[in-house]
Amino acid sequence: MLRSSIFVYGLLLACMTGVFQVTPMEAQAQKKKKKRAETTQTPTTPSRPPKNKNLANIVILATGGTIAGAGTSSVAAGYTAGKLPIEDLLNAVPEAYKVANLEGEQVASVGSQAMTDSVWLKLAKRVNQVLQRSDVDGVVITHGTDTQGETAFFLELTVKSNKPVVMVGAMRSATAISADGPKNLYDAIVVASDKSSTGRGVLVSMNEEIFSGREVNKTNTTSTATFQAPNTGPLGYVFDGKVAWYHASLRKHTTQTIFDVSNVNELPKVDILYGYSNPDPTLMDCLMNNGTKGIVIAGVGNGNLYPTVETKVKQATAKGIVVVRAARVPSGRVTLDGETDDKALGTIVSDDLNPEKARVLLQLSLLKTSSPSTIQGYFFEY
């Protein structure tokens, strides 16, 4: 009994005085455990470098989309759009701070398939407010790719500044094994910071190519080279931090347009009807009886209409609904009074705008007038 008591006492004393030393194997295990604990802690946001007076001042307005998406796997296609805040996107491209002084702001956090007129209006107003600041040289907008072309054209018509506005997105989420967002974002900042981008309208920078907001369309469901301008091609390229221009848009844009949404809170209701072989003409009735102010028909070929649909179109124009003939064909222009007698039908043509962009222009046009002849002039002007 006495021996047991002495042994226990000695053991406690040894622990208290540090007689028992940690073995090298135990020390290594403790070190690994500590390192794991440190890596699981929430990382701190890297501090931004001080402003450089020799660099352009760029404001980044984030709206969500794939570029801010996060998935459960780095190799899976599935992800949730708009998960990451703007600060996380900027932290992924620290090299961008060598190009410009950056300021970020979250305007929305949505996948662009959920884009709404109200977000368009909010975004256009915020862009105009930001660009009025004398200490801002340009704006970059992060956006989902699904409706990026429509948003770009809406801003092309409603931004009231010659300062660069560059939209950018990604086809792979921020957590993908080969995410294209960081490089696209870096390039967009390069384009917005370049003085030669001034006065070129709203631009879209994707996959090292620069497009006009009016001309660009998404042409592939998954490819990183999805953005193309089928009728005109890219305006230029950005590579190795340098911008090279080859073309310019000749259509009126930004400060040259008549469209001002600063006091607009709602856009007119405009819908799109897709053309195909043997369609149901009663779909036109649904639109005509649902408060629609304008209808864009994605016609076949040169914007041609099925005979029974054509009859319904004449009824719609007689009611004062503006009907635009566009085409489901990916390139080319719809010609006035071609195979279709537009004068007799009361219809107008979209020129080379695809159906979704024709809808954007018709919405803005209806804020100004409901005259088909005047609106037709807008379609040839813008």
C-alpha positions as CSV (number, residue, x, y, z in Angstrom):
1,M,0.0,0.0,0.0
2,L,2.8,2.4,0.9
3,R,4.6,1.5,-2.4
4,S,1.4,2.3,-4.4
5,S,1.0,5.7,-2.7
6,I,4.7,6.5,-3.3
7,F,4.3,5.5,-7.0
8,V,1.2,7.7,-7.6
9,Y,2.8,10.6,-5.8
10,G,5.9,10.3,-7.9
11,L,3.9,10.1,-11.1
12,L,2.0,13.3,-10.2
13,L,5.2,15.1,-9.2
14,A,6.8,14.1,-12.5
15,C,3.9,15.4,-14.5
16,M,3.9,18.7,-12.6
17,T,7.7,19.2,-12.9
18,G,7.9,18.1,-16.5
19,V,10.1,15.0,-15.9
20,F,8.1,13.2,-18.6
21,Q,9.2,14.7,-21.9
22,V,7.1,14.6,-25.2
23,T,8.6,12.1,-27.6
24,P,9.6,13.2,-31.1
25,M,6.6,11.3,-32.6
26,E,4.2,12.9,-30.2
27,A,5.6,16.4,-30.9
28,Q,5.2,15.9,-34.6
29,A,1.6,14.7,-34.1
30,Q,0.8,17.8,-32.0
31,K,2.4,20.1,-34.6
32,K,0.2,18.6,-37.4
33,K,-2.9,18.9,-35.2
34,K,-2.0,22.6,-34.6
35,K,-1.5,23.2,-38.3
36,R,-4.8,21.7,-39.2
37,A,-6.5,23.9,-36.6
38,E,-4.9,27.0,-38.1
39,T,-5.9,26.1,-41.7
40,T,-9.5,25.6,-40.7
41,Q,-9.8,29.0,-39.2
42,T,-11.6,31.7,-41.3
43,P,-8.9,33.4,-43.4
44,T,-8.5,37.1,-43.0
45,T,-9.1,39.4,-45.9
46,P,-5.8,40.4,-47.4
47,S,-5.2,44.1,-46.9
48,R,-5.4,46.2,-50.0
49,P,-2.3,48.1,-51.2
50,P,-2.4,51.9,-50.8
51,K,-3.8,53.9,-53.7
52,N,-1.3,54.6,-56.5
53,K,-1.9,58.0,-58.0
54,N,-0.4,56.7,-61.3
55,L,-3.1,54.0,-61.7
56,A,-6.7,54.3,-62.9
57,N,-9.5,54.1,-60.3
58,I,-11.9,51.3,-61.2
59,V,-15.1,50.4,-59.4
60,I,-16.3,46.8,-59.7
61,L,-20.1,46.3,-59.4
62,A,-20.9,42.7,-58.7
63,T,-24.3,41.1,-59.6
64,G,-23.6,37.4,-59.0
65,G,-23.5,34.7,-61.7
66,T,-21.1,31.8,-62.4
67,I,-18.0,34.0,-61.8
68,A,-19.1,34.1,-58.2
69,G,-20.5,30.6,-58.2
70,A,-19.4,27.8,-55.8
71,G,-19.8,24.0,-56.2
72,T,-19.4,21.0,-54.0
73,S,-16.6,19.6,-56.3
74,S,-13.8,21.2,-58.3
75,V,-14.5,18.8,-61.2
76,A,-18.4,18.7,-61.2
77,A,-20.4,20.8,-63.6
78,G,-23.0,21.7,-60.9
79,Y,-22.7,24.8,-58.8
80,T,-24.7,27.6,-57.2
81,A,-24.4,31.0,-58.8
82,G,-23.7,34.2,-56.9
83,K,-22.4,32.6,-53.8
84,L,-19.1,34.5,-53.4
85,P,-19.0,38.2,-52.4
86,I,-17.0,40.7,-54.5
87,E,-14.2,40.8,-52.0
88,D,-13.5,37.1,-52.5
89,L,-13.4,37.6,-56.3
90,L,-10.8,40.4,-55.9
91,N,-8.7,38.3,-53.5
92,A,-8.4,35.7,-56.3
93,V,-6.6,38.2,-58.6
94,P,-4.1,40.2,-56.4
95,E,-2.2,41.1,-59.7
96,A,-5.1,43.4,-60.6
97,Y,-4.0,45.8,-57.9
98,K,-0.9,46.5,-60.0
99,V,-3.2,47.6,-62.9
100,A,-5.7,49.8,-61.0
101,N,-6.9,51.1,-57.7
102,L,-10.0,48.9,-57.1
103,E,-13.2,49.5,-55.2
104,G,-15.9,46.8,-55.0
105,E,-19.6,47.0,-54.4
106,Q,-22.3,44.2,-54.4
107,V,-25.3,45.4,-56.4
108,A,-27.1,42.0,-56.6
109,S,-26.3,38.3,-56.0
110,V,-28.3,36.3,-58.6
111,G,-27.7,33.9,-61.4
112,S,-28.3,35.7,-64.6
113,Q,-31.1,33.3,-65.5
114,A,-33.0,35.1,-62.8
115,M,-32.2,38.6,-64.1
116,T,-35.0,41.1,-63.9
117,D,-36.0,44.5,-65.2
118,S,-35.7,45.9,-61.7
119,V,-32.1,44.8,-61.4
120,W,-31.3,46.3,-64.9
121,L,-32.7,49.6,-63.7
122,K,-30.9,49.5,-60.4
123,L,-27.6,48.6,-62.2
124,A,-27.9,51.3,-64.8
125,K,-28.7,54.0,-62.2
126,R,-25.8,52.9,-60.1
127,V,-23.4,52.8,-63.0
128,N,-24.4,56.4,-63.9
129,Q,-24.0,57.5,-60.3
130,V,-20.5,56.0,-60.0
131,L,-19.3,57.4,-63.3
132,Q,-20.3,60.9,-62.2
133,R,-17.5,60.8,-59.6
134,S,-14.4,62.7,-60.7
135,D,-12.2,60.1,-58.9
136,V,-13.6,57.1,-61.0
137,D,-12.1,56.3,-64.3
138,G,-14.2,53.3,-65.3
139,V,-16.5,50.5,-64.1
140,V,-16.3,46.7,-64.3
141,I,-19.5,44.7,-63.9
142,T,-19.4,41.0,-63.0
143,H,-22.4,39.2,-64.4
144,G,-23.7,35.7,-65.2
145,T,-23.4,34.6,-68.8
146,D,-26.9,33.5,-69.5
147,T,-28.3,37.0,-70.0
148,Q,-25.1,39.0,-70.1
149,G,-25.7,40.0,-73.7
150,E,-29.1,41.5,-72.9
151,T,-27.8,43.4,-69.9
152,A,-24.9,44.7,-71.9
153,F,-27.2,46.1,-74.6
154,F,-29.5,47.6,-72.0
155,L,-26.5,49.4,-70.4
156,E,-25.3,50.3,-73.9
157,L,-28.5,52.3,-74.4
158,T,-28.9,53.7,-70.9
159,V,-25.4,54.5,-69.5
160,K,-24.7,58.3,-69.8
161,S,-20.9,58.4,-69.7
162,N,-18.0,58.0,-72.1
163,K,-15.9,56.3,-69.4
164,P,-15.2,52.6,-70.0
165,V,-17.9,50.2,-68.8
166,V,-16.7,46.5,-69.1
167,M,-18.9,43.5,-68.3
168,V,-17.3,40.2,-67.4
169,G,-18.3,36.7,-66.4
170,A,-17.2,33.1,-66.4
171,M,-18.3,29.8,-67.7
172,R,-16.8,27.8,-64.8
173,S,-17.5,28.5,-61.2
174,A,-15.0,30.0,-58.8
175,T,-14.4,26.6,-57.2
176,A,-13.8,24.7,-60.5
177,I,-10.4,23.1,-61.1
178,S,-9.7,25.5,-64.0
179,A,-11.9,28.5,-63.3
180,D,-11.8,31.1,-66.0
181,G,-13.2,33.8,-63.8
182,P,-10.0,35.2,-62.3
183,K,-8.3,35.7,-65.7
184,N,-11.4,37.1,-67.2
185,L,-11.8,39.6,-64.3
186,Y,-8.1,40.6,-64.6
187,D,-8.5,41.2,-68.3
188,A,-11.7,43.3,-67.8
189,I,-9.9,45.5,-65.3
190,V,-7.1,45.9,-67.8
191,V,-9.6,47.0,-70.5
192,A,-11.5,49.4,-68.1
193,S,-8.2,50.9,-67.0
194,D,-7.0,51.6,-70.6
195,K,-7.7,55.1,-71.8
196,S,-8.2,53.8,-75.3
197,S,-11.4,52.1,-74.1
198,T,-13.0,55.5,-73.6
199,G,-16.0,56.3,-75.8
200,R,-16.4,52.7,-77.2
201,G,-19.7,52.0,-75.5
202,V,-20.4,49.2,-73.1
203,L,-17.9,46.4,-73.6
204,V,-17.9,42.6,-72.8
205,S,-14.5,41.1,-72.0
206,M,-14.4,37.3,-72.1
207,N,-11.8,34.7,-73.1
208,E,-9.2,37.4,-74.0
209,E,-11.6,39.0,-76.6
210,I,-13.5,42.3,-76.3
211,F,-16.9,42.7,-77.8
212,S,-19.5,45.4,-78.3
213,G,-22.4,45.2,-75.8
214,R,-24.8,45.5,-78.8
215,E,-23.2,42.8,-80.9
216,V,-22.2,40.1,-78.5
217,N,-24.2,36.9,-77.9
218,K,-23.7,33.7,-76.0
219,T,-23.4,30.9,-78.7
220,N,-22.4,27.8,-76.8
221,T,-23.9,26.3,-73.6
222,T,-20.6,25.4,-71.9
223,S,-17.6,26.5,-73.8
224,T,-15.3,29.2,-72.4
225,A,-15.3,30.6,-75.9
226,T,-19.1,31.0,-75.9
227,F,-19.3,34.7,-76.5
228,Q,-19.2,35.8,-80.1
229,A,-20.4,38.6,-82.3
230,P,-21.7,36.6,-85.4
231,N,-22.3,39.7,-87.5
232,T,-19.2,41.8,-86.7
233,G,-16.7,39.8,-84.7
234,P,-14.7,41.1,-81.7
235,L,-13.7,44.8,-81.4
236,G,-10.3,43.8,-80.0
237,Y,-8.3,41.6,-77.8
238,V,-6.6,41.7,-74.4
239,F,-3.5,39.7,-73.8
240,D,-0.6,39.8,-71.4
241,G,-2.1,42.9,-69.8
242,K,-2.3,44.9,-73.1
243,V,-5.3,45.9,-75.2
244,A,-5.4,45.9,-79.0
245,W,-8.3,47.4,-81.0
246,Y,-9.3,46.4,-84.5
247,H,-12.8,47.7,-84.9
248,A,-15.3,50.1,-83.4
249,S,-19.1,50.1,-83.2
250,L,-20.8,52.7,-85.5
251,R,-24.3,52.5,-83.9
252,K,-25.2,55.2,-81.4
253,H,-24.7,54.3,-77.8
254,T,-24.4,55.6,-74.2
255,T,-24.3,59.4,-74.3
256,Q,-25.6,59.4,-77.9
257,T,-28.9,57.7,-77.1
258,I,-32.3,59.3,-76.2
259,F,-33.0,56.8,-73.4
260,D,-32.8,58.0,-69.8
261,V,-33.9,55.7,-67.0
262,S,-32.8,57.9,-64.1
263,N,-36.5,58.4,-63.1
264,V,-37.9,55.1,-64.5
265,N,-39.0,52.4,-62.0
266,E,-40.7,50.0,-64.4
267,L,-40.2,48.9,-68.0
268,P,-43.1,48.2,-70.4
269,K,-44.1,44.6,-70.7
270,V,-42.7,43.1,-73.9
271,D,-42.7,39.4,-74.7
272,I,-41.1,37.1,-77.3
273,L,-42.9,34.5,-79.3
274,Y,-40.8,31.8,-81.0
275,G,-41.5,30.8,-84.6
276,Y,-41.5,27.2,-85.8
277,S,-43.3,24.9,-88.2
278,N,-47.1,24.7,-87.7
279,P,-47.3,26.8,-84.5
280,D,-50.4,27.4,-82.4
281,P,-51.7,30.9,-83.2
282,T,-53.7,31.1,-80.0
283,L,-50.4,31.8,-78.2
284,M,-50.7,35.3,-79.7
285,D,-54.1,35.6,-78.0
286,C,-52.5,34.9,-74.6
287,L,-50.0,37.7,-75.1
288,M,-52.5,40.2,-76.5
289,N,-54.9,39.6,-73.5
290,N,-52.1,39.8,-70.8
291,G,-51.2,43.5,-70.9
292,T,-48.4,43.1,-73.4
293,K,-47.4,46.4,-74.9
294,G,-45.0,44.9,-77.4
295,I,-44.3,41.5,-79.0
296,V,-41.1,40.3,-80.6
297,I,-41.5,37.3,-82.9
298,A,-38.4,35.1,-83.5
299,G,-39.5,34.3,-87.0
300,V,-38.1,31.6,-89.3
301,G,-35.6,32.5,-92.0
302,N,-35.8,36.3,-92.7
303,G,-38.1,36.8,-89.7
304,N,-41.0,35.2,-91.6
305,L,-44.3,34.4,-90.0
306,Y,-46.5,31.4,-90.2
307,P,-49.8,32.3,-92.0
308,T,-52.1,31.8,-89.1
309,V,-49.7,33.8,-86.8
310,E,-49.6,36.5,-89.4
311,T,-53.4,36.9,-89.1
312,K,-53.0,37.3,-85.3
313,V,-50.2,39.8,-85.7
314,K,-52.4,42.0,-87.8
315,Q,-55.0,41.9,-85.0
316,A,-52.3,42.9,-82.5
317,T,-51.0,45.9,-84.4
318,A,-54.6,47.0,-85.0
319,K,-55.0,47.1,-81.1
320,G,-51.9,49.3,-80.8
321,I,-49.5,46.6,-79.8
322,V,-46.1,47.1,-81.4
323,V,-44.9,43.9,-83.1
324,V,-41.2,43.4,-84.2
325,R,-40.1,40.8,-86.6
326,A,-36.8,39.3,-85.5
327,A,-35.2,36.0,-86.5
328,R,-34.4,32.7,-84.8
329,V,-31.4,32.5,-87.2
330,P,-28.2,33.3,-85.3
331,S,-26.8,35.8,-87.7
332,G,-27.9,38.2,-90.5
333,R,-30.5,41.0,-90.6
334,V,-34.2,41.0,-91.0
335,T,-35.1,43.1,-94.0
336,L,-38.0,45.5,-94.1
337,D,-40.8,44.6,-96.6
338,G,-38.9,41.5,-97.8
339,E,-41.0,38.4,-98.0
340,T,-43.4,40.0,-95.5
341,D,-45.5,43.1,-96.3
342,D,-44.6,45.0,-93.1
343,K,-46.5,48.1,-94.2
344,A,-49.7,46.1,-94.5
345,L,-49.2,44.2,-91.3
346,G,-48.1,47.2,-89.3
347,T,-44.9,45.4,-88.2
348,I,-41.4,46.7,-87.9
349,V,-38.1,44.7,-88.2
350,S,-35.3,44.2,-85.8
351,D,-32.5,44.8,-88.3
352,D,-29.6,42.6,-87.1
353,L,-30.7,42.4,-83.4
354,N,-31.6,38.9,-82.2
355,P,-35.0,38.5,-80.5
356,E,-33.8,39.1,-76.9
357,K,-31.9,42.2,-77.8
358,A,-34.8,43.4,-79.9
359,R,-37.0,43.1,-76.8
360,V,-34.6,45.3,-74.8
361,L,-34.7,48.1,-77.4
362,L,-38.5,47.8,-77.8
363,Q,-38.9,48.1,-74.0
364,L,-36.9,51.3,-74.0
365,S,-38.5,52.6,-77.1
366,L,-42.0,52.2,-75.6
367,L,-40.9,54.6,-72.8
368,K,-40.7,57.3,-75.5
369,T,-43.4,56.5,-78.1
370,S,-45.8,53.8,-79.4
371,S,-45.4,54.9,-83.0
372,P,-44.3,52.0,-85.1
373,S,-42.6,54.2,-87.7
374,T,-40.6,56.1,-85.0
375,I,-39.6,52.9,-83.2
376,Q,-38.5,51.5,-86.6
377,G,-36.2,54.4,-86.8
378,Y,-34.7,53.6,-83.4
379,F,-34.0,50.0,-84.6
380,F,-32.0,51.3,-87.6
381,E,-30.3,54.0,-85.4
382,Y,-29.3,51.9,-82.3
